């Protein structure tokens, strides 16, 4: 009897890795800047520290996927990366002087950023032609993010409203241990041994105009997120929000994100993924403008935070769908490394550094407005180079 792809996909094992990886990210992204602040670091120093998170994304994903692709046992690299993530993060349990915080951050971020692109490729080897089902597995990462953001928001807040952010490393360490356990229980679906033609074929695909625009649009989207990922908690704290409310604000968008991941497969069965990429870029353009102009209006901020479901979840699902289309089979691992390294890596580090430079002008307003402009540029590129040609092709065929 033939076993279908649906039956062969180890959904629980794959979902568990997303769950623990993004649960840890749910502690890191909203609260790590508060932890650094509790260690006495200035806003400028925090922006540099957080930029290291993105800087390592420039080199870690591509180097790790290359090493895995050249290995006879690529899964070993995933497991080694998770173990090294756990060990390097444990260093933050020590009372490090500020000067030693920087190399510790580089080491931890390198290994933490290295593993997810490889795991995305592992997931897609299991899904095969059913890549539209990606959201049903990836959604568990969103659920883990929601749970940790909400829980840690309450746990880190003292009765007097002050923060226990100094305890954050102790609270995050078990999440990285569970991520390692999941990595030990996962594997590729089939042989992905490296072909000598892979490198040449990969760069031939990258040089296609539509693919180049896709990567550039993704870069602009990640660039626009610089103020948010680096300073949103500090921004909201400056406008009088308590730590528990910060957790709510971070969670709102991810709650809607869950709905997107559950339903977006239907969209991809009817429409090209580039349309969803365009929608995501437009939503970020609106989101950062409103965040800049109305930060003290809680109802407005709750509504605009829900756009995270489009700016992040829909964007990411569309990107994975487009990567699966542009780079099938063994080429996908290389593509994941380039996608994470260029968009999230280079885009993220420049976004964080630009936000740090603009922050002193008016405590964040200008930084978020500039972020809105970056997303708008990405939307223009996406429409004219990806979406509009589809409209013309459909009109010509009609």
Secondary structure, 3 states (H helix, E strand, C coil): CCCCHHHHCCHHHHHHHHHHHHHHHHHHHHHHHHHHHHCCCCHHHHHHHHHHHHHHHHHHHHHHHHHHHHCCCCHHHHHHHHHHHHHHHHHHHCCCCHHHHHHHHHHHHHHHHHHHHHHHHHHHHHHCCCHHHHHHHHHHHHHHHHHHHHHHHHHCECCCCCECHHHHHHHHHHHHHHHHHHHHCCCCCCCCCCCCCHHHHHHHHHCCHHHHHHHHHHHHHHHHCHHHHHHHHHHHHHCCCCHHHHHHHHHHHHHHHHHHHHHHHHHHHHCCHHHHHHHHHHHHHHHHHHHHHCCCCHHHHHHHHCCHHHHHHHHHHHHHHHHHHHCCCCHHHHHHHHHHHHHHHHHHHHHHHHHHHHHHHHCCHHHHHHHHHHHHHHHHHHHHHHHHHHHHHHHHHC
